Amino acid sequence: MRKKFAKFRIAVTGRWAISFPTSALTIAIGAAFAIERELLLVPDNLNSRLLIVACGELIAVLYLFTIQAILLGSRKTKPQKLSNCFFVWFSTGIIRGISAAFYAHFVLNLNFEFLTRISNATLFTGFTLLALAFYAGTIEKNQIENRALRSLTDFLEHDELELSDSEISERNEALDELKKYILPKANLLQKIARDLENQELNIKKESLKALWKQSEQLALSIETERKSLIRKQLNREQSHKYAGIRVTYLTGLFPKTISVRITMLVFIFGALAAQLPRNGLAGAKFAIANGFVIMMMLFVFSRISRRLSGIPLILIYPIAYGAIFTWQFWILKYQSELGFNLINPNSPIAGALKTLINVYVPSVIASLITDSSREREALTAANKSIRARVENLIDSTEQLKNKVIAARFGVIQGKISGVIMALQIMQDDDLNKDGILRSNQFLTQTITLIDEAILELNNLGLQKNEV
């Protein structure tokens, strides 16, 4: 719970506590709600309705511009007090309602209607500014984190390429040394094994065959290792399923998800701000029943959309919006037959269009949040993968520099040179040869040395495959 509250506080107390986009959207939609409200209070005079709404909106904009500069002027550089944010949001709604009521009474000689005008304006303005501050701040927070991750990933990729070039260079240099110094000795070992086989010595044929086979395997291991490392390229993992996502506010104009939770919040606020002042408890009951059906429809369409892709996924959104519009038109047209009997019901067309907006806007917000979260998920996975590869490259390069050239080559050369020297003694020293050959113990030891040399080469190859 504390983490959720902390995220909420970070999102709403920063630069998006009040912003031009969120304020403009609140005023624009609020004007439509205010016109609907004044249609109830001033039913016979269109000019008066428009003047009352215009007065309330203009004074609210002036007040919002002034109060945010006083209380939230440093929001772009540091978090603000949460109490100040709440005061700005809801006091703006109060000013909207009071301004409209004063203009209606003192200029147009109409009733104040304080309760209806102030409650409607305060609830709508306060909750709308709060919700937009939270969702816009969440999207902005995700985008800032994504930009930081993308920059870090770019640096890591640059380091990875440099380390990879260095690692390949070290391996190629090491393997050139293999070819230059060890491969000739392997070839000499093959020649000596062939000469021993041609001589009539008291040596087991199986031992000579094993010696010949291993000498070939040694030469083959050296050449195979050299070629494989020359051909070695950087092995990258398969791209994340959300790789390539880039979030802008324009991408949200075409929703990629059907929001259920955010739409539910919008309908709750709508019931409080519109139906209670307009139709009392009957309006609240209607809003709850209507909202429940719409939530169920959105839930079904949301589940269906998760199983679709391509053109079917694109088509599911207009189908869902069309179904919501049709349902809202039908229930408003026949609400009295269904037992609701609203005192001041909305017209079916206007109510259906308003409901459609209340479904579309949450879907836009949900799409932006979902895309930014997916972008962060892909960047985090890529960052983690590159870090692992960079660490492996660093370890591999250090091992090559410190051990392979200095230690492994010395061990391999020493073992092969020892085998060659001993075999040459077998060829040249007739005095000691008969005693050695009687037990064949010497050949067994030479075979073991070659096995160890081949194992050293194979370990070098395994070290490569771990990168």
Secondary structure, DSSP 8 states (H G I E B T S, - for coil): -HHHHHHHHHHHSSTTSS-HHHHHHHHHHHHHHHHHHHHHHSTT-HHHHHHHHHHHHHHHHHHHHHHHHHHSTTTTTS---HHHHHHHHHHHHHHHHHHHHHIIIIIT-----HHHHHHHHHHHHHHHHHHHHHHHHHHHHHHHHHHHHHHHHHHHHHHHHHHHHHHHHHHHHHHHHIIIIIHHHHHHHHHHHHHHHHS--S--HHHHHHHHHHHHHHHHHHHHHHHHHHS---------TTTT----TTGGGS-SS--SHHHHHHHHHHIIIIIHHHHHHHHHHHHHHHHHHHHHHHHHHHHHHTT--SHHHHHHHHHHHHHHHHHHHHHHHTTTTTT---SS---HHHHHHHHHHHHHHHHHHHHHHHHHHHHHHHHHHHHHHHHHHHHHHHHHHHHIIIIIIIIIHHHHHHHHHHHHHHHHHHHH-HHHHHHHHHH-HHHHHHHHHHHHHHHHHHHHHHHHHT-
